Amino acid sequence: MSIETSSHPAPTYNRDHPFLARLVENRMLSRPGSDKETRHMVVDLEDSGLVYKPGDSLGVYGLNRDCEVAEIIERLGATGEELVTPMRATEPVPLRLALTRDCALAGPTKKTVEIFAAKVSDAAQKAQLEALLAPEAKPQLDDFLYNRAFVDFLAEYPSAKFEPQEFVSMLRRLVPRLYSIASSPRVSPKSVDLTVAVVRYTTNGRDRVGVCTSYLSDRVPLGERVPVFVSHSHFAPPDDTSADCIMVGPGTGIAPFRSFVQDRVALGASGKNWIFFGEQHAALDYLYEEEWADYVAKGQVQRLDLAWSRDQAEKVYVQDKMRASAAELWAWLERGAYFYVCGDAKRMAKDVDKALHEIIAEQGGLGEAGAADYVKQLKKDKRYQRDVY
């Protein structure tokens, strides 16, 4: 990966050749007392020649924490200056740089357990690791791996000795993270807005962080540069500005729809906008609250349905709000509305898809099979689009 900053228009910046862009804004969106730490960030693309459109993402290369890198080097008995060649690298670099920039330090696998089981000289440790590799121990192995990073293995199995290159060869490449762009190029042509949920948690008695979210939040001072590129997407608002849009984006899934609405307002689109947003608490987690209120007051967002899962005894989610407005949602679809979903793929997107099928089956009188055909046609016509992760 080569990195440069330049005022010349010639270079084309991309995943393999990112632009060093300045972080110019980093502020909290969630309020004190929230269980979430969601931030609004602005990255300056001036002089990059990079262009983006609503629905695109910004790729960001993060760095691992110095404290974790230092502990690994210490436990390897190394200095950090040893030359190593990370996965897919073309030339060797010092161990400290490789662990900081090039290697993923999380996500050990069954293969990691096998390597450590072969390496440990302590009989009890060898027996423990080999027991985890038994076919019937898969649930225990999965739990064991879920709660550990590579530094945990070095700490818990000190009798396993590795040369720096041996250890680095176990590590996958650290890949860039993609963040949905939360601004329109018609409003912010030389910068991008991001909506970033900072990941912090504890497993196995250790504080963990998301590599890139914590890098942006904690370790990049304003004005400093980060390696970025634009990742183009087929996820986009309709070309027909008279078409209505239904946008379902709880949590940071709201990011691209902030971009969509900014863009449609800037274009003077006549199509209506319907936003479904959800989070835990209205008073603490309402992202871009003032902006949405302003859009509604100006008639630029015609419907804004909000789901707060922790503000009442019974949890309410975006799919519940969809069902509560089933008749109108069906009417919008029948008039040609586009339906968009962004956010969590594991549960939310599946629950929203199920609700959509049910609404179409019931309101359209189509039954389960007919609803499935209707949704299939929506997808074929690019009127049902998802950006889920």
Secondary structure, 3 states (H helix, E strand, C coil): CCCECCCCCCCCCECCECEEEEEEEEEECCCCCCCCCEEEEEEECCCCCCCCCCCCEEEECCCCCHHHHHHHHHHHCCCCCCEECCCCCCCCEEHHHHHHHHECCCCCCHHHHHHHHHHCCCHHHHHHHHHHCCHHHHHHHHHHHHCCCHHHHHHHCCCCCCCHHHHHCCCCECCCEEEEECCCCCCCCCEEEEEEECCEEEECCEEEECHHHHHHHHHCCCCCEEEEEEECCCCCCCCCCCCCEEEECCHHHHHHHHHHHHHHHHHCCCCCEEEEEEECCHHHHCCCHHHHHHHHHCCCCCEEEEEECCCCCCCCCHHHHHHHCHHHHHHHHHCCCEEEEEECCCCHHHHHHHHHHHHHHHHCCCHHHHHHHHHHHHHHCCCEEEEEC
